[in-house]
Amino acid sequence: GSGGFRKRKHDNFPHGQRREEKENVTPPSALMSSFKSFQLELDTRHDKYERLVKLSRDITIESKRTIFLLHRFTSAPNGEEILSESEVKLDAVRRKIKQVAQELIGEDMYQFHRAISPGLQEYVEAVSFQYFIKTRSLISVEEINKQLIFTAEDREETTNMTSNSHDKQPHTWSLKVTPVDYLLGVADLTGELMRLCISSVGNGDIDTPFELSQFLRQIYDGFTFIGNTGPYEVSKKLYTLKQSLAKVENACYTLKVRGSEIPKHMLADVFSTKTELIDQEEGLP
């Protein structure tokens, strides 16, 4: 009749049936296939990143435990046992770093650097602290990287290892500590050396603080030479390094001026009070 709407021919089919036929007829486009491959690649990369974050967290925890153990060196009756135990702990840390190296085979390490950097910095701090206790010197980044070259323990490990690389699986893995991670780890080392100075004074050792003062002064001079030309994180650590140096130098001043008139078991209390005054003057919490 007049005023009515003309019914289209395909309106006799249910709406769901028309959609199903449309999906069956239309093949998946090349664009959708590309997006699915991108999704798979991003998911794989995200999963790898999360695994590296967890490994870095484990490396950080075990490295901190090694540092806590090494602080017992000055008060332990047999320091060699402490050093041996610390070496066992560092070997366990290096096994974790080996897993990181295996994850990064065929990958650009700098794409995952933010995930592993905290753990590597803590490892540098631990291994350099142990090296200083042994040799009274600073370990080089080349020496650290030599310890991070790993070999396959057996053929099965090499075969079962997962990697995105289609080349033949190597039998050795290596992970290089970047110069920035090395510098940040050394900057954190200064705080541990300051604590070592406090514990040495408490044990009546009046020689170690003067050795630490000269050593920290050399490190501070090196960081000052870099200055603001280096990465932002390095320049940010310079203030903390300066505070550690000031505390050690004040400890040496106290030992030099008042060491002869104060009993050795009271020197640590005097030094701790002096340190608190320095923190209050600098506005530190």
C-alpha positions as a Markdown table, in Angstrom:
| # | Residue | x | y | z |
|---|---|---|---|---|
| 1 | Gly | 0.0 | 0.0 | 0.0 |
| 2 | Ser | 0.9 | 3.6 | -0.1 |
| 3 | Gly | 3.4 | 4.8 | 2.5 |
| 4 | Gly | 4.8 | 1.3 | 3.1 |
| 5 | Phe | 8.4 | 0.2 | 2.9 |
| 6 | Arg | 9.6 | -2.2 | 0.3 |
| 7 | Lys | 10.9 | -5.4 | 1.7 |
| 8 | Arg | 14.4 | -6.3 | 0.5 |
| 9 | Lys | 14.9 | -9.8 | -0.9 |
| 10 | His | 17.5 | -10.9 | 1.7 |
| 11 | Asp | 15.5 | -9.9 | 4.7 |
| 12 | Asn | 13.8 | -13.3 | 4.7 |
| 13 | Phe | 17.1 | -14.7 | 6.2 |
| 14 | Pro | 17.7 | -14.4 | 9.9 |
| 15 | His | 20.3 | -11.8 | 10.9 |
| 16 | Gly | 22.7 | -14.3 | 12.6 |
| 17 | Gln | 22.6 | -16.6 | 9.5 |
| 18 | Arg | 23.6 | -13.7 | 7.2 |
| 19 | Arg | 26.6 | -12.8 | 9.5 |
| 20 | Glu | 27.7 | -16.4 | 9.6 |
| 21 | Glu | 27.6 | -16.7 | 5.9 |
| 22 | Lys | 29.5 | -13.5 | 5.6 |
| 23 | Glu | 32.3 | -14.7 | 7.9 |
| 24 | Asn | 32.5 | -18.0 | 6.0 |
| 25 | Val | 32.7 | -16.3 | 2.6 |
| 26 | Thr | 35.2 | -13.5 | 3.6 |
| 27 | Pro | 38.8 | -15.0 | 4.1 |
| 28 | Pro | 41.0 | -13.5 | 6.8 |
| 29 | Ser | 42.8 | -10.5 | 5.4 |
| 30 | Ala | 46.6 | -10.1 | 5.2 |
| 31 | Leu | 46.3 | -7.2 | 7.6 |
| 32 | Met | 44.7 | -9.3 | 10.3 |
| 33 | Ser | 47.3 | -12.0 | 9.9 |
| 34 | Ser | 50.0 | -9.4 | 10.3 |
| 35 | Phe | 48.4 | -8.1 | 13.5 |
| 36 | Lys | 48.2 | -11.6 | 14.9 |
| 37 | Ser | 51.8 | -12.2 | 14.2 |
| 38 | Phe | 52.7 | -8.9 | 15.9 |
| 39 | Gln | 50.6 | -9.9 | 18.9 |
| 40 | Leu | 52.4 | -13.2 | 19.2 |
| 41 | Glu | 55.8 | -11.5 | 19.0 |
| 42 | Leu | 54.9 | -8.8 | 21.6 |
| 43 | Asp | 53.5 | -11.5 | 24.0 |
| 44 | Thr | 56.7 | -13.5 | 23.6 |
| 45 | Arg | 58.9 | -10.5 | 24.3 |
| 46 | His | 56.8 | -9.4 | 27.3 |
| 47 | Asp | 57.0 | -12.9 | 28.8 |
| 48 | Lys | 60.8 | -12.9 | 28.3 |
| 49 | Tyr | 61.0 | -9.4 | 29.9 |
| 50 | Glu | 59.0 | -10.7 | 33.0 |
| 51 | Arg | 61.3 | -13.7 | 33.3 |
| 52 | Leu | 64.3 | -11.4 | 33.3 |
| 53 | Val | 62.8 | -9.1 | 35.9 |
| 54 | Lys | 62.3 | -12.1 | 38.2 |
| 55 | Leu | 65.9 | -13.3 | 37.6 |
| 56 | Ser | 67.2 | -9.8 | 38.3 |
| 57 | Arg | 65.2 | -9.8 | 41.6 |
| 58 | Asp | 66.8 | -13.1 | 42.6 |
| 59 | Ile | 70.3 | -11.8 | 41.7 |
| 60 | Thr | 69.7 | -8.7 | 43.8 |
| 61 | Ile | 68.5 | -10.7 | 46.8 |
| 62 | Glu | 71.4 | -13.1 | 46.7 |
| 63 | Ser | 73.9 | -10.4 | 46.2 |
| 64 | Lys | 72.6 | -8.5 | 49.2 |
| 65 | Arg | 73.0 | -11.6 | 51.3 |
| 66 | Thr | 76.6 | -11.9 | 50.2 |
| 67 | Ile | 77.2 | -8.3 | 51.2 |
| 68 | Phe | 75.7 | -8.9 | 54.7 |
| 69 | Leu | 77.9 | -12.0 | 55.1 |
| 70 | Leu | 81.0 | -10.1 | 54.1 |
| 71 | His | 80.3 | -7.5 | 56.8 |
| 72 | Arg | 81.0 | -10.2 | 59.3 |
| 73 | Phe | 84.6 | -10.5 | 58.1 |
| 74 | Thr | 86.0 | -7.9 | 60.5 |
| 75 | Ser | 84.4 | -9.5 | 63.6 |
| 76 | Ala | 84.7 | -13.2 | 62.6 |
| 77 | Pro | 87.4 | -15.2 | 64.3 |
| 78 | Asn | 88.3 | -16.9 | 61.0 |
| 79 | Gly | 87.9 | -14.5 | 58.1 |
| 80 | Glu | 88.9 | -17.2 | 55.5 |
| 81 | Glu | 85.7 | -19.1 | 56.2 |
| 82 | Ile | 83.6 | -16.0 | 55.5 |
| 83 | Leu | 85.4 | -15.4 | 52.2 |
| 84 | Ser | 84.9 | -19.1 | 51.2 |
| 85 | Glu | 81.2 | -18.9 | 52.0 |
| 86 | Ser | 80.9 | -15.7 | 50.1 |
| 87 | Glu | 82.5 | -17.3 | 47.1 |
| 88 | Val | 79.9 | -20.1 | 47.2 |
| 89 | Lys | 77.1 | -17.5 | 47.3 |
| 90 | Leu | 78.6 | -15.6 | 44.4 |
| 91 | Asp | 78.8 | -18.8 | 42.4 |
| 92 | Ala | 75.0 | -19.2 | 43.0 |
| 93 | Val | 74.5 | -15.6 | 41.8 |
| 94 | Arg | 76.5 | -16.3 | 38.7 |
| 95 | Arg | 74.3 | -19.3 | 37.9 |
| 96 | Lys | 71.4 | -17.0 | 37.9 |
| 97 | Ile | 73.3 | -14.6 | 35.6 |
| 98 | Lys | 73.9 | -17.6 | 33.3 |
| 99 | Gln | 70.1 | -18.0 | 33.0 |
| 100 | Val | 69.9 | -14.4 | 32.0 |
| 101 | Ala | 72.6 | -14.9 | 29.4 |
| 102 | Gln | 70.7 | -17.9 | 28.0 |
| 103 | Glu | 67.5 | -15.8 | 27.8 |
| 104 | Leu | 69.3 | -13.1 | 25.8 |
| 105 | Ile | 70.8 | -15.3 | 23.1 |
| 106 | Gly | 69.7 | -13.9 | 19.8 |
| 107 | Glu | 68.4 | -10.8 | 21.4 |
| 108 | Asp | 69.6 | -7.2 | 21.7 |
| 109 | Met | 70.6 | -6.9 | 25.4 |
| 110 | Tyr | 69.9 | -3.2 | 25.5 |
| 111 | Gln | 66.2 | -3.9 | 24.7 |
| 112 | Phe | 66.0 | -5.7 | 28.1 |
| 113 | His | 68.6 | -3.7 | 29.9 |
| 114 | Arg | 66.1 | -2.0 | 32.3 |
| 115 | Ala | 64.9 | -5.5 | 33.4 |
| 116 | Ile | 68.4 | -6.8 | 34.4 |
| 117 | Ser | 70.2 | -3.6 | 35.3 |
| 118 | Pro | 69.3 | -3.6 | 39.1 |
| 119 | Gly | 70.5 | -7.1 | 39.6 |
| 120 | Leu | 73.8 | -6.5 | 37.7 |
| 121 | Gln | 74.5 | -3.4 | 39.8 |
| 122 | Glu | 74.0 | -5.3 | 43.0 |
| 123 | Tyr | 76.2 | -8.1 | 41.7 |
| 124 | Val | 79.0 | -5.6 | 40.9 |
| 125 | Glu | 78.7 | -4.2 | 44.4 |
| 126 | Ala | 78.9 | -7.6 | 46.0 |
| 127 | Val | 81.8 | -8.9 | 43.9 |
| 128 | Ser | 83.8 | -5.6 | 44.2 |
| 129 | Phe | 83.2 | -5.6 | 48.0 |
| 130 | Gln | 84.7 | -9.2 | 48.2 |
| 131 | Tyr | 87.6 | -8.2 | 46.0 |
| 132 | Phe | 88.4 | -5.2 | 48.1 |
| 133 | Ile | 88.5 | -7.3 | 51.3 |
| 134 | Lys | 90.8 | -9.7 | 49.6 |
| 135 | Thr | 93.2 | -7.3 | 47.8 |
| 136 | Arg | 92.4 | -3.8 | 49.1 |
| 137 | Ser | 91.9 | -2.6 | 45.5 |
| 138 | Leu | 89.1 | -2.1 | 43.0 |
| 139 | Ile | 88.1 | -4.9 | 40.6 |
| 140 | Ser | 88.0 | -3.9 | 36.9 |
| 141 | Val | 85.0 | -4.3 | 34.6 |
| 142 | Glu | 87.1 | -6.6 | 32.4 |
| 143 | Glu | 87.7 | -8.9 | 35.4 |
| 144 | Ile | 84.0 | -9.0 | 36.2 |
| 145 | Asn | 83.1 | -9.9 | 32.7 |
| 146 | Lys | 85.7 | -12.7 | 32.6 |
| 147 | Gln | 83.7 | -14.3 | 35.4 |
| 148 | Leu | 80.5 | -14.1 | 33.4 |
| 149 | Ile | 81.5 | -16.4 | 30.6 |
| 150 | Phe | 79.7 | -19.7 | 31.0 |
| 151 | Thr | 79.9 | -23.1 | 29.3 |
| 152 | Ala | 77.2 | -25.8 | 28.9 |
| 153 | Glu | 77.4 | -28.4 | 31.6 |
| 154 | Asp | 76.1 | -31.1 | 29.3 |
| 155 | Arg | 74.7 | -31.5 | 25.8 |
| 156 | Glu | 71.2 | -31.9 | 27.1 |
| 157 | Glu | 71.2 | -28.4 | 28.5 |
| 158 | Thr | 72.2 | -27.0 | 25.2 |
| 159 | Thr | 69.5 | -29.0 | 23.4 |
| 160 | Asn | 66.7 | -28.1 | 25.7 |
| 161 | Met | 67.5 | -24.4 | 25.9 |
| 162 | Thr | 64.8 | -22.2 | 24.3 |
| 163 | Ser | 65.9 | -19.4 | 22.1 |
| 164 | Asn | 64.5 | -17.4 | 19.2 |
| 165 | Ser | 67.6 | -17.9 | 17.2 |
| 166 | His | 67.5 | -20.4 | 14.4 |
| 167 | Asp | 71.2 | -20.9 | 14.3 |
| 168 | Lys | 73.1 | -23.7 | 15.9 |
| 169 | Gln | 73.0 | -23.3 | 19.7 |
| 170 | Pro | 76.3 | -22.2 | 21.1 |
| 171 | His | 78.1 | -24.1 | 23.9 |
| 172 | Thr | 79.2 | -20.9 | 25.7 |
| 173 | Trp | 77.2 | -17.9 | 27.0 |
| 174 | Ser | 78.5 | -14.6 | 28.1 |
| 175 | Leu | 76.9 | -11.5 | 29.6 |
| 176 | Lys | 78.8 | -8.3 | 29.7 |
| 177 | Val | 78.3 | -5.7 | 32.5 |
| 178 | Thr | 77.8 | -2.3 | 30.8 |
| 179 | Pro | 80.1 | 0.6 | 31.9 |
| 180 | Val | 77.1 | 2.3 | 33.4 |
| 181 | Asp | 76.1 | -0.7 | 35.6 |
| 182 | Tyr | 79.7 | -1.0 | 36.7 |
| 183 | Leu | 79.9 | 2.6 | 37.7 |
| 184 | Leu | 76.6 | 2.5 | 39.6 |
| 185 | Gly | 77.7 | -0.7 | 41.4 |
| 186 | Val | 81.0 | 0.9 | 42.4 |
| 187 | Ala | 79.2 | 4.0 | 43.6 |
| 188 | Asp | 77.0 | 1.8 | 45.8 |
| 189 | Leu | 80.2 | 0.0 | 47.0 |
| 190 | Thr | 81.3 | 3.2 | 48.8 |
| 191 | Gly | 78.4 | 3.0 | 51.2 |
| 192 | Glu | 79.4 | -0.6 | 52.1 |
| 193 | Leu | 83.0 | 0.6 | 52.7 |
| 194 | Met | 81.7 | 3.3 | 55.0 |
| 195 | Arg | 79.9 | 0.7 | 57.0 |
| 196 | Leu | 83.0 | -1.4 | 57.0 |
| 197 | Cys | 84.9 | 1.6 | 58.5 |
| 198 | Ile | 82.3 | 1.8 | 61.3 |
| 199 | Ser | 82.6 | -1.9 | 62.1 |
| 200 | Ser | 86.4 | -1.7 | 62.0 |
| 201 | Val | 86.5 | 1.1 | 64.5 |
| 202 | Gly | 84.1 | -0.8 | 66.7 |
| 203 | Asn | 86.6 | -3.8 | 66.7 |
| 204 | Gly | 89.5 | -1.6 | 67.6 |
| 205 | Asp | 91.0 | -1.6 | 64.1 |
| 206 | Ile | 92.5 | 1.9 | 63.6 |
| 207 | Asp | 94.4 | 1.1 | 60.3 |
| 208 | Thr | 91.5 | 0.1 | 58.1 |
| 209 | Pro | 89.7 | 3.6 | 58.3 |
| 210 | Phe | 92.8 | 5.3 | 56.9 |
| 211 | Glu | 93.1 | 2.8 | 54.1 |
| 212 | Leu | 89.4 | 3.3 | 53.3 |
| 213 | Ser | 89.8 | 7.1 | 53.3 |
| 214 | Gln | 92.5 | 7.0 | 50.7 |
| 215 | Phe | 90.6 | 4.4 | 48.6 |
| 216 | Leu | 87.3 | 6.4 | 48.7 |
| 217 | Arg | 89.1 | 9.6 | 47.8 |
| 218 | Gln | 90.5 | 8.0 | 44.7 |
| 219 | Ile | 87.0 | 6.7 | 43.7 |
| 220 | Tyr | 85.5 | 10.2 | 44.4 |
| 221 | Asp | 88.2 | 11.9 | 42.2 |
| 222 | Gly | 87.4 | 9.4 | 39.4 |
| 223 | Phe | 83.7 | 10.2 | 39.6 |
| 224 | Thr | 84.3 | 13.9 | 39.8 |
| 225 | Phe | 86.4 | 13.6 | 36.6 |
| 226 | Ile | 83.3 | 12.1 | 34.9 |
| 227 | Gly | 81.1 | 14.8 | 36.3 |
| 228 | Asn | 77.9 | 15.8 | 34.5 |
| 229 | Thr | 79.3 | 14.4 | 31.2 |
| 230 | Gly | 78.3 | 10.9 | 32.2 |
| 231 | Pro | 74.8 | 9.3 | 32.5 |
| 232 | Tyr | 72.2 | 10.9 | 34.8 |
| 233 | Glu | 72.2 | 8.0 | 37.2 |
| 234 | Val | 76.0 | 8.3 | 37.7 |
| 235 | Ser | 75.9 | 12.0 | 38.5 |
| 236 | Lys | 73.0 | 11.3 | 40.9 |
| 237 | Lys | 75.1 | 8.8 | 42.9 |
| 238 | Leu | 77.9 | 11.4 | 43.3 |
| 239 | Tyr | 76.2 | 13.1 | 46.3 |
| 240 | Thr | 75.8 | 9.8 | 48.2 |
| 241 | Leu | 79.4 | 9.0 | 47.4 |
| 242 | Lys | 80.5 | 12.3 | 48.8 |
| 243 | Gln | 78.6 | 11.7 | 52.0 |
| 244 | Ser | 80.3 | 8.3 | 52.5 |
| 245 | Leu | 83.7 | 9.9 | 52.0 |
| 246 | Ala | 82.9 | 12.7 | 54.5 |
| 247 | Lys | 81.9 | 10.2 | 57.2 |
| 248 | Val | 85.1 | 8.1 | 56.7 |
| 249 | Glu | 87.3 | 11.2 | 56.8 |
| 250 | Asn | 85.6 | 12.4 | 60.0 |
| 251 | Ala | 86.3 | 8.9 | 61.4 |
| 252 | Cys | 90.0 | 9.3 | 60.6 |
| 253 | Tyr | 90.0 | 12.8 | 62.1 |
| 254 | Thr | 88.4 | 11.4 | 65.3 |
| 255 | Leu | 91.0 | 8.6 | 65.5 |
| 256 | Lys | 93.9 | 10.9 | 64.8 |
| 257 | Val | 93.0 | 13.6 | 67.2 |
| 258 | Arg | 91.2 | 11.7 | 70.0 |
| 259 | Gly | 92.3 | 8.2 | 69.4 |
| 260 | Ser | 95.0 | 8.2 | 72.0 |
| 261 | Glu | 92.7 | 9.5 | 74.8 |
| 262 | Ile | 89.6 | 7.4 | 74.1 |
| 263 | Pro | 89.4 | 3.7 | 74.8 |
| 264 | Lys | 89.1 | 1.6 | 71.7 |
| 265 | His | 85.7 | 0.2 | 72.7 |
| 266 | Met | 84.3 | 3.7 | 72.9 |
| 267 | Leu | 85.6 | 5.0 | 69.6 |
| 268 | Ala | 82.7 | 3.5 | 67.7 |
| 269 | Asp | 80.2 | 5.4 | 69.9 |
| 270 | Val | 82.0 | 8.6 | 69.3 |
| 271 | Phe | 82.2 | 8.0 | 65.6 |
| 272 | Ser | 78.5 | 7.1 | 65.4 |
| 273 | Thr | 77.5 | 10.3 | 67.2 |
| 274 | Lys | 79.7 | 12.3 | 64.8 |
| 275 | Thr | 78.0 | 10.6 | 61.8 |
| 276 | Glu | 74.6 | 11.5 | 63.1 |
| 277 | Leu | 75.6 | 15.1 | 63.4 |
| 278 | Ile | 76.8 | 15.2 | 59.8 |
| 279 | Asp | 73.5 | 13.7 | 58.6 |
| 280 | Gln | 71.6 | 16.3 | 60.5 |
| 281 | Glu | 73.7 | 19.2 | 59.1 |
| 282 | Glu | 73.2 | 17.8 | 55.5 |
| 283 | Gly | 69.5 | 17.3 | 56.0 |
| 284 | Leu | 69.6 | 13.6 | 55.5 |
| 285 | Pro | 66.9 | 11.4 | 57.1 |
